[in-house]
Amino acid sequence: MNQKTFNKTVKTRIREIEGMLTSKGAEYAGADRLSNFKEGASFRQRTPEGVCMDYVTKHIIALNEFIARIESGVEVKSEQWVEKTQDIAIYMILMEAILIDQGRIDNAGL
C-alpha cells in the first residue's frame, strides 16, 4: 500500500470512529459516558475494564473466525472486516477512557 492510500485510510477510519463514538454516546449513556461499563461492572461483579474487555473479546473472536475463513479459501465481505476492526478500535479508545476515569493512567497527554 502506498503512503497516499494509507493516509486516506487512516483519515477515513478516524473520522468514522469519531462519529460513532460521539453519536453512540448519546444512545448508550447519559451524563456519564462510561456508565454502561460501570453498571455492567456492578452487575457482573467485575471492573469496568473487565467489562470492556468482555465486549471487545466478542469482536476479536469474530475477527479470528474471519481469518480462519480466508485461510481456508472462503472470502469475508469487506463490510464485515471494517465493522469488526472499527469496533475493536472503538473499544480500545473506550478502554483508555475507562483507565483514565478509574485513575489507572493519567490524561496529561490529552
N, CA, C and O atoms as a GROMACS GRO file, in nm:
protein
  440
    1MET      N    1   0.085  -0.118   0.000
    1MET     CA    2   0.000   0.000   0.000
    1MET      C    3   0.090   0.124   0.000
    1MET      O    4   0.184   0.134   0.078
    2ASN      N    5   0.059   0.216  -0.088
    2ASN     CA    6   0.139   0.338  -0.092
    2ASN      C    7   0.096   0.434   0.019
    2ASN      O    8  -0.009   0.416   0.081
    3GLN      N    9   0.180   0.535   0.044
    3GLN     CA   10   0.157   0.628   0.155
    3GLN      C   11   0.027   0.705   0.139
    3GLN      O   12  -0.044   0.728   0.237
    4LYS      N   13  -0.006   0.745   0.017
    4LYS     CA   14  -0.129   0.823  -0.006
    4LYS      C   15  -0.252   0.741   0.032
    4LYS      O   16  -0.341   0.792   0.099
    5THR      N   17  -0.258   0.615  -0.011
    5THR     CA   18  -0.371   0.529   0.021
    5THR      C   19  -0.377   0.501   0.170
    5THR      O   20  -0.486   0.503   0.229
    6PHE      N   21  -0.262   0.477   0.232
    6PHE     CA   22  -0.257   0.453   0.376
    6PHE      C   23  -0.310   0.574   0.452
    6PHE      O   24  -0.393   0.560   0.542
    7ASN      N   25  -0.262   0.694   0.418
    7ASN     CA   26  -0.306   0.816   0.486
    7ASN      C   27  -0.455   0.838   0.470
    7ASN      O   28  -0.523   0.880   0.565
    8LYS      N   29  -0.507   0.811   0.351
    8LYS     CA   30  -0.651   0.826   0.328
    8LYS      C   31  -0.730   0.726   0.413
    8LYS      O   32  -0.834   0.760   0.469
    9THR      N   33  -0.679   0.604   0.423
    9THR     CA   34  -0.744   0.502   0.506
    9THR      C   35  -0.749   0.547   0.651
    9THR      O   36  -0.853   0.537   0.716
   10VAL      N   37  -0.638   0.596   0.702
   10VAL     CA   38  -0.630   0.641   0.841
   10VAL      C   39  -0.730   0.754   0.865
   10VAL      O   40  -0.807   0.750   0.961
   11LYS      N   41  -0.729   0.854   0.780
   11LYS     CA   42  -0.817   0.970   0.798
   11LYS      C   43  -0.964   0.929   0.792
   11LYS      O   44  -1.046   0.976   0.872
   12THR      N   45  -0.998   0.844   0.697
   12THR     CA   46  -1.137   0.799   0.683
   12THR      C   47  -1.183   0.723   0.805
   12THR      O   48  -1.290   0.750   0.860
   13ARG      N   49  -1.103   0.627   0.849
   13ARG     CA   50  -1.141   0.544   0.965
   13ARG      C   51  -1.150   0.627   1.092
   13ARG      O   52  -1.242   0.608   1.171
   14ILE      N   53  -1.056   0.717   1.113
   14ILE     CA   54  -1.060   0.801   1.234
   14ILE      C   55  -1.185   0.887   1.234
   14ILE      O   56  -1.250   0.902   1.338
   15ARG      N   57  -1.219   0.942   1.121
   15ARG     CA   58  -1.341   1.024   1.110
   15ARG      C   59  -1.464   0.940   1.141
   15ARG      O   60  -1.553   0.984   1.214
   16GLU      N   61  -1.470   0.818   1.086
   16GLU     CA   62  -1.584   0.729   1.111
   16GLU      C   63  -1.591   0.685   1.257
   16GLU      O   64  -1.699   0.681   1.316
   17ILE      N   65  -1.478   0.653   1.314
   17ILE     CA   66  -1.473   0.611   1.454
   17ILE      C   67  -1.516   0.725   1.546
   17ILE      O   68  -1.592   0.705   1.640
   18GLU      N   69  -1.467   0.846   1.517
   18GLU     CA   70  -1.506   0.961   1.597
   18GLU      C   71  -1.658   0.982   1.590
   18GLU      O   72  -1.722   1.009   1.691
   19GLY      N   73  -1.712   0.971   1.471
   19GLY     CA   74  -1.856   0.987   1.454
   19GLY      C   75  -1.935   0.883   1.532
   19GLY      O   76  -2.035   0.914   1.596
   20MET      N   77  -1.888   0.759   1.527
   20MET     CA   78  -1.957   0.654   1.600
   20MET      C   79  -1.947   0.674   1.751
   20MET      O   80  -2.046   0.657   1.822
   21LEU      N   81  -1.830   0.710   1.800
   21LEU     CA   82  -1.812   0.730   1.944
   21LEU      C   83  -1.899   0.845   1.995
   21LEU      O   84  -1.956   0.836   2.104
   22THR      N   85  -1.909   0.951   1.919
   22THR     CA   86  -1.987   1.065   1.966
   22THR      C   87  -2.138   1.043   1.949
   22THR      O   88  -2.215   1.082   2.036
   23SER      N   89  -2.179   0.981   1.840
   23SER     CA   90  -2.323   0.958   1.821
   23SER      C   91  -2.376   0.847   1.910
   23SER      O   92  -2.487   0.858   1.962
   24LYS      N   93  -2.300   0.740   1.927
   24LYS     CA   94  -2.345   0.629   2.010
   24LYS      C   95  -2.344   0.666   2.158
   24LYS      O   96  -2.416   0.606   2.237
   25GLY      N   97  -2.264   0.765   2.195
   25GLY     CA   98  -2.259   0.808   2.334
   25GLY      C   99  -2.394   0.851   2.385
   25GLY      O  100  -2.432   0.817   2.497
   26ALA      N  101  -2.467   0.925   2.304
   26ALA     CA  102  -2.600   0.970   2.344
   26ALA      C  103  -2.697   0.853   2.352
   26ALA      O  104  -2.789   0.853   2.434
   27GLU      N  105  -2.676   0.755   2.269
   27GLU     CA  106  -2.765   0.638   2.266
   27GLU      C  107  -2.742   0.545   2.384
   27GLU      O  108  -2.837   0.490   2.440
   28TYR      N  109  -2.615   0.526   2.422
   28TYR     CA  110  -2.580   0.426   2.522
   28TYR      C  111  -2.559   0.478   2.663
   28TYR      O  112  -2.555   0.398   2.757
   29ALA      N  113  -2.544   0.607   2.680
   29ALA     CA  114  -2.513   0.657   2.813
   29ALA      C  115  -2.578   0.792   2.835
   29ALA      O  116  -2.616   0.862   2.741
   30GLY      N  117  -2.590   0.827   2.961
   30GLY     CA  118  -2.643   0.957   2.998
   30GLY      C  119  -2.531   1.056   3.018
   30GLY      O  120  -2.445   1.073   2.931
   31ALA      N  121  -2.532   1.122   3.134
   31ALA     CA  122  -2.430   1.222   3.162
   31ALA      C  123  -2.290   1.161   3.172
   31ALA      O  124  -2.191   1.224   3.134
   32ASP      N  125  -2.282   1.040   3.224
   32ASP     CA  126  -2.153   0.971   3.234
   32ASP      C  127  -2.138   0.879   3.114
   32ASP      O  128  -2.208   0.778   3.104
   33ARG      N  129  -2.048   0.913   3.025
   33ARG     CA  130  -2.029   0.837   2.901
   33ARG      C  131  -1.989   0.692   2.926
   33ARG      O  132  -2.006   0.607   2.839
   34LEU      N  133  -1.936   0.664   3.043
   34LEU     CA  134  -1.889   0.529   3.075
   34LEU      C  135  -1.985   0.454   3.167
   34LEU      O  136  -1.950   0.349   3.221
   35SER      N  137  -2.105   0.507   3.184
   35SER     CA  138  -2.199   0.447   3.281
   35SER      C  139  -2.233   0.302   3.250
   35SER      O  140  -2.250   0.222   3.342
   36ASN      N  141  -2.243   0.266   3.124
   36ASN     CA  142  -2.276   0.126   3.091
   36ASN      C  143  -2.167   0.031   3.138
   36ASN      O  144  -2.198  -0.080   3.182
   37PHE      N  145  -2.042   0.071   3.129
   37PHE     CA  146  -1.933  -0.013   3.176
   37PHE      C  147  -1.935  -0.023   3.328
   37PHE      O  148  -1.909  -0.130   3.385
   38LYS      N  149  -1.965   0.088   3.394
   38LYS     CA  150  -1.970   0.089   3.540
   38LYS      C  151  -2.089   0.007   3.591
   38LYS      O  152  -2.075  -0.070   3.686
   39GLU      N  153  -2.204   0.024   3.530
   39GLU     CA  154  -2.320  -0.054   3.569
   39GLU      C  155  -2.300  -0.202   3.538
   39GLU      O  156  -2.339  -0.289   3.617
   40GLY      N  157  -2.240  -0.231   3.424
   40GLY     CA  158  -2.209  -0.370   3.389
   40GLY      C  159  -2.112  -0.431   3.488
   40GLY      O  160  -2.122  -0.549   3.522
   41ALA      N  161  -2.017  -0.351   3.536
   41ALA     CA  162  -1.921  -0.399   3.634
   41ALA      C  163  -1.991  -0.434   3.765
   41ALA      O  164  -1.962  -0.537   3.826
   42SER      N  165  -2.081  -0.349   3.807
   42SER     CA  166  -2.155  -0.375   3.930
   42SER      C  167  -2.242  -0.499   3.915
   42SER      O  168  -2.247  -0.584   4.004
   43PHE      N  169  -2.310  -0.509   3.803
   43PHE     CA  170  -2.399  -0.622   3.776
   43PHE      C  171  -2.323  -0.754   3.769
   43PHE      O  172  -2.370  -0.856   3.819
   44ARG      N  173  -2.205  -0.751   3.707
   44ARG     CA  174  -2.127  -0.873   3.686
   44ARG      C  175  -2.018  -0.894   3.790
   44ARG      O  176  -1.942  -0.990   3.783
   45GLN      N  177  -2.010  -0.804   3.887
   45GLN     CA  178  -1.907  -0.809   3.991
   45GLN      C  179  -1.766  -0.812   3.930
   45GLN      O  180  -1.683  -0.895   3.965
   46ARG      N  181  -1.745  -0.718   3.839
   46ARG     CA  182  -1.616  -0.703   3.770
   46ARG      C  183  -1.578  -0.557   3.774
   46ARG      O  184  -1.649  -0.474   3.831
   47THR      N  185  -1.466  -0.527   3.714
   47THR     CA  186  -1.425  -0.387   3.696
   47THR      C  187  -1.482  -0.336   3.563
   47THR      O  188  -1.514  -0.417   3.476
   48PRO      N  189  -1.493  -0.205   3.547
   48PRO     CA  190  -1.533  -0.153   3.416
   48PRO      C  191  -1.435  -0.197   3.307
   48PRO      O  192  -1.476  -0.221   3.193
   49GLU      N  193  -1.307  -0.206   3.341
   49GLU     CA  194  -1.206  -0.252   3.245
   49GLU      C  195  -1.236  -0.395   3.199
   49GLU      O  196  -1.225  -0.427   3.081
   50GLY      N  197  -1.274  -0.480   3.294
   50GLY     CA  198  -1.308  -0.618   3.262
   50GLY      C  199  -1.430  -0.629   3.173
   50GLY      O  200  -1.435  -0.712   3.082
   51VAL      N  201  -1.529  -0.545   3.200
   51VAL     CA  202  -1.650  -0.544   3.116
   51VAL      C  203  -1.614  -0.501   2.974
   51VAL      O  204  -1.662  -0.560   2.878
   52CYS      N  205  -1.532  -0.398   2.962
   52CYS     CA  206  -1.490  -0.352   2.830
   52CYS      C  207  -1.416  -0.463   2.756
   52CYS      O  208  -1.438  -0.483   2.637
   53MET      N  209  -1.331  -0.535   2.827
   53MET     CA  210  -1.258  -0.646   2.764
   53MET      C  211  -1.354  -0.756   2.720
   53MET      O  212  -1.334  -0.816   2.615
   54ASP      N  213  -1.457  -0.781   2.800
   54ASP     CA  214  -1.559  -0.879   2.759
   54ASP      C  215  -1.624  -0.837   2.627
   54ASP      O  216  -1.641  -0.919   2.536
   55TYR      N  217  -1.658  -0.709   2.617
   55TYR     CA  218  -1.723  -0.660   2.495
   55TYR      C  219  -1.632  -0.672   2.374
   55TYR      O  220  -1.676  -0.716   2.267
   56VAL      N  221  -1.507  -0.634   2.389
   56VAL     CA  222  -1.415  -0.638   2.275
   56VAL      C  223  -1.379  -0.781   2.237
   56VAL      O  224  -1.352  -0.809   2.120
   57THR      N  225  -1.379  -0.871   2.334
   57THR     CA  226  -1.343  -1.010   2.306
   57THR      C  227  -1.435  -1.071   2.200
   57THR      O  228  -1.389  -1.148   2.116
   58LYS      N  229  -1.562  -1.038   2.205
   58LYS     CA  230  -1.657  -1.088   2.105
   58LYS      C  231  -1.613  -1.050   1.964
   58LYS      O  232  -1.622  -1.130   1.871
   59HIS      N  233  -1.566  -0.929   1.950
   59HIS     CA  234  -1.523  -0.881   1.818
   59HIS      C  235  -1.389  -0.943   1.776
   59HIS      O  236  -1.367  -0.970   1.658
   60ILE      N  237  -1.302  -0.965   1.872
   60ILE     CA  238  -1.174  -1.030   1.842
   60ILE      C  239  -1.198  -1.175   1.797
   60ILE      O  240  -1.134  -1.223   1.704
   61ILE      N  241  -1.290  -1.242   1.864
   61ILE     CA  242  -1.324  -1.380   1.825
   61ILE      C  243  -1.381  -1.382   1.683
   61ILE      O  244  -1.346  -1.468   1.603
   62ALA      N  245  -1.469  -1.288   1.652
   62ALA     CA  246  -1.525  -1.280   1.517
   62ALA      C  247  -1.416  -1.254   1.414
   62ALA      O  248  -1.415  -1.315   1.307
   63LEU      N  249  -1.323  -1.165   1.446
   63LEU     CA  250  -1.212  -1.135   1.356
   63LEU      C  251  -1.126  -1.260   1.335
   63LEU      O  252  -1.081  -1.287   1.224
   64ASN      N  253  -1.103  -1.333   1.441
   64ASN     CA  254  -1.027  -1.457   1.431
   64ASN      C  255  -1.098  -1.558   1.341
   64ASN      O  256  -1.034  -1.631   1.265
   65GLU      N  257  -1.231  -1.562   1.350
   65GLU     CA  258  -1.308  -1.651   1.263
   65GLU      C  259  -1.298  -1.607   1.117
   65GLU      O  260  -1.291  -1.691   1.027
   66PHE      N  261  -1.297  -1.477   1.093
   66PHE     CA  262  -1.278  -1.426   0.957
   66PHE      C  263  -1.144  -1.472   0.901
   66PHE      O  264  -1.134  -1.515   0.786
   67ILE      N  265  -1.041  -1.463   0.984
   67ILE     CA  266  -0.907  -1.504   0.940
   67ILE      C  267  -0.905  -1.652   0.907
   67ILE      O  268  -0.847  -1.694   0.807
   68ALA      N  269  -0.969  -1.732   0.991
   68ALA     CA  270  -0.977  -1.877   0.965
   68ALA      C  271  -1.049  -1.903   0.834
   68ALA      O  272  -1.010  -1.992   0.758
   69ARG      N  273  -1.153  -1.826   0.806
   69ARG     CA  274  -1.225  -1.843   0.679
   69ARG      C  275  -1.136  -1.815   0.560
   69ARG      O  276  -1.131  -1.895   0.466
   70ILE      N  277  -1.066  -1.702   0.562
   70ILE     CA  278  -0.985  -1.669   0.444
   70ILE      C  279  -0.869  -1.766   0.430
   70ILE      O  280  -0.825  -1.794   0.318
   71GLU      N  281  -0.820  -1.816   0.541
   71GLU     CA  282  -0.712  -1.915   0.533
   71GLU      C  283  -0.760  -2.047   0.476
   71GLU      O  284  -0.680  -2.127   0.427
   72SER      N  285  -0.892  -2.070   0.483
   72SER     CA  286  -0.947  -2.192   0.422
   72SER      C  287  -1.006  -2.165   0.284
   72SER      O  288  -1.070  -2.252   0.225
   73GLY      N  289  -0.983  -2.043   0.232
   73GLY     CA  290  -1.026  -2.011   0.097
   73GLY      C  291  -1.164  -1.949   0.085
   73GLY      O  292  -1.215  -1.933  -0.026
   74VAL      N  293  -1.227  -1.915   0.197
   74VAL     CA  294  -1.361  -1.854   0.196
   74VAL      C  295  -1.347  -1.705   0.220
   74VAL      O  296  -1.288  -1.662   0.319
   75GLU      N  297  -1.400  -1.626   0.129
   75GLU     CA  298  -1.389  -1.481   0.141
   75GLU      C  299  -1.485  -1.427   0.246
   75GLU      O  300  -1.590  -1.486   0.273
   76VAL      N  301  -1.447  -1.316   0.305
   76VAL     CA  302  -1.530  -1.244   0.402
   76VAL      C  303  -1.561  -1.108   0.340
   76VAL      O  304  -1.474  -1.045   0.280
   77LYS      N  305  -1.686  -1.065   0.355
   77LYS     CA  306  -1.727  -0.938   0.295
   77LYS      C  307  -1.649  -0.821   0.355
   77LYS      O  308  -1.618  -0.819   0.474
   78SER      N  309  -1.620  -0.725   0.270
   78SER     CA  310  -1.545  -0.606   0.310
   78SER      C  311  -1.611  -0.537   0.429
   78SER      O  312  -1.542  -0.494   0.522
   79GLU      N  313  -1.743  -0.526   0.427
   79GLU     CA  314  -1.816  -0.457   0.533
   79GLU      C  315  -1.796  -0.526   0.668
   79GLU      O  316  -1.791  -0.460   0.772
   80GLN      N  317  -1.785  -0.658   0.665
   80GLN     CA  318  -1.766  -0.732   0.790
   80GLN      C  319  -1.630  -0.702   0.851
   80GLN      O  320  -1.619  -0.682   0.972
   81TRP      N  321  -1.526  -0.698   0.767
   81TRP     CA  322  -1.392  -0.664   0.816
   81TRP      C  323  -1.391  -0.525   0.878
   81TRP      O  324  -1.342  -0.505   0.989
   82VAL      N  325  -1.448  -0.430   0.805
   82VAL     CA  326  -1.447  -0.291   0.851
   82VAL      C  327  -1.523  -0.279   0.983
   82VAL      O  328  -1.476  -0.212   1.075
   83GLU      N  329  -1.639  -0.341   0.991
   83GLU     CA  330  -1.718  -0.332   1.114
   83GLU      C  331  -1.640  -0.386   1.235
   83GLU      O  332  -1.636  -0.321   1.339
   84LYS      N  333  -1.580  -0.502   1.220
   84LYS     CA  334  -1.509  -0.562   1.334
   84LYS      C  335  -1.383  -0.484   1.371
   84LYS      O  336  -1.357  -0.462   1.489
   85THR      N  337  -1.305  -0.442   1.272
   85THR     CA  338  -1.184  -0.367   1.304
   85THR      C  339  -1.218  -0.232   1.368
   85THR      O  340  -1.148  -0.188   1.459
   86GLN      N  341  -1.324  -0.167   1.319
   86GLN     CA  342  -1.365  -0.041   1.380
   86GLN      C  343  -1.417  -0.062   1.521
   86GLN      O  344  -1.385   0.015   1.612
   87ASP      N  345  -1.496  -0.167   1.541
   87ASP     CA  346  -1.548  -0.194   1.676
   87ASP      C  347  -1.434  -0.217   1.774
   87ASP      O  348  -1.439  -0.169   1.887
   88ILE      N  349  -1.333  -0.291   1.732
   88ILE     CA  350  -1.218  -0.316   1.820
   88ILE      C  351  -1.146  -0.184   1.851
   88ILE      O  352  -1.110  -0.159   1.966
   89ALA      N  353  -1.126  -0.101   1.751
   89ALA     CA  354  -1.060   0.029   1.773
   89ALA      C  355  -1.143   0.114   1.869
   89ALA      O  356  -1.088   0.181   1.956
   90ILE      N  357  -1.274   0.113   1.853
   90ILE     CA  358  -1.363   0.190   1.941
   90ILE      C  359  -1.351   0.141   2.085
   90ILE      O  360  -1.340   0.222   2.177
   91TYR      N  361  -1.353   0.011   2.104
   91TYR     CA  362  -1.342  -0.041   2.240
   91TYR      C  363  -1.206  -0.012   2.303
   91TYR      O  364  -1.197   0.003   2.424
   92MET      N  365  -1.102  -0.002   2.223
   92MET     CA  366  -0.972   0.033   2.278
   92MET      C  367  -0.969   0.179   2.321
   92MET      O  368  -0.904   0.211   2.421
   93ILE      N  369  -1.036   0.265   2.250
   93ILE     CA  370  -1.048   0.405   2.292
   93ILE      C  371  -1.131   0.413   2.420
   93ILE      O  372  -1.097   0.487   2.513
   94LEU      N  373  -1.240   0.337   2.424
   94LEU     CA  374  -1.321   0.334   2.545
   94LEU      C  375  -1.242   0.277   2.663
   94LEU      O  376  -1.257   0.323   2.776
   95MET      N  377  -1.159   0.176   2.637
   95MET     CA  378  -1.075   0.121   2.744
   95MET      C  379  -0.983   0.229   2.801
   95MET      O  380  -0.969   0.242   2.922
   96GLU      N  381  -0.922   0.307   2.713
   96GLU     CA  382  -0.835   0.416   2.761
   96GLU      C  383  -0.915   0.515   2.844
   96GLU      O  384  -0.868   0.561   2.948
   97ALA      N  385  -1.035   0.549   2.800
   97ALA     CA  386  -1.120   0.642   2.875
   97ALA      C  387  -1.154   0.583   3.012
   97ALA      O  388  -1.154   0.656   3.112
   98ILE      N  389  -1.182   0.454   3.018
   98ILE     CA  390  -1.211   0.388   3.147
   98ILE      C  391  -1.088   0.395   3.237
   98ILE      O  392  -1.099   0.426   3.355
   99LEU      N  393  -0.971   0.366   3.181
   99LEU     CA  394  -0.847   0.369   3.260
   99LEU      C  395  -0.818   0.507   3.314
   99LEU      O  396  -0.772   0.521   3.428
  100ILE      N  397  -0.845   0.610   3.235
  100ILE     CA  398  -0.830   0.748   3.282
  100ILE      C  399  -0.931   0.776   3.392
  100ILE      O  400  -0.896   0.831   3.497
  101ASP      N  401  -1.056   0.738   3.369
  101ASP     CA  402  -1.164   0.761   3.465
  101ASP      C  403  -1.137   0.691   3.598
  101ASP      O  404  -1.169   0.744   3.704
  102GLN      N  405  -1.078   0.573   3.592
  102GLN     CA  406  -1.050   0.495   3.713
  102GLN      C  407  -0.920   0.537   3.780
  102GLN      O  408  -0.885   0.486   3.886
  103GLY      N  409  -0.847   0.630   3.718
  103GLY     CA  410  -0.722   0.679   3.775
  103GLY      C  411  -0.604   0.586   3.754
  103GLY      O  412  -0.502   0.599   3.821
  104ARG      N  413  -0.618   0.491   3.661
  104ARG     CA  414  -0.512   0.396   3.637
  104ARG      C  415  -0.403   0.452   3.543
  104ARG      O  416  -0.288   0.410   3.549
  105ILE      N  417  -0.442   0.546   3.458
  105ILE     CA  418  -0.347   0.620   3.376
  105ILE      C  419  -0.386   0.766   3.382
  105ILE      O  420  -0.502   0.799   3.409
  106ASP      N  421  -0.292   0.854   3.357
  106ASP     CA  422  -0.327   0.996   3.359
  106ASP      C  423  -0.360   1.043   3.219
  106ASP      O  424  -0.329   0.977   3.120
  107ASN      N  425  -0.424   1.155   3.213
  107ASN     CA  426  -0.462   1.211   3.083
  107ASN      C  427  -0.380   1.334   3.050
  107ASN      O  428  -0.425   1.423   2.978
  108ALA      N  429  -0.260   1.339   3.103
  108ALA     CA  430  -0.173   1.456   3.084
  108ALA      C  431  -0.142   1.480   2.937
  108ALA      O  432  -0.122   1.594   2.895
  109GLY      N  433  -0.137   1.374   2.859
  109GLY     CA  434  -0.105   1.388   2.718
  109GLY      C  435  -0.222   1.430   2.631
  109GLY      O  436  -0.207   1.450   2.511
  110LEU      N  437  -0.338   1.443   2.691
  110LEU     CA  438  -0.458   1.478   2.612
  110LEU      C  439  -0.482   1.626   2.609
  110LEU      O  440  -0.579   1.671   2.547
   0.00000   0.00000   0.00000
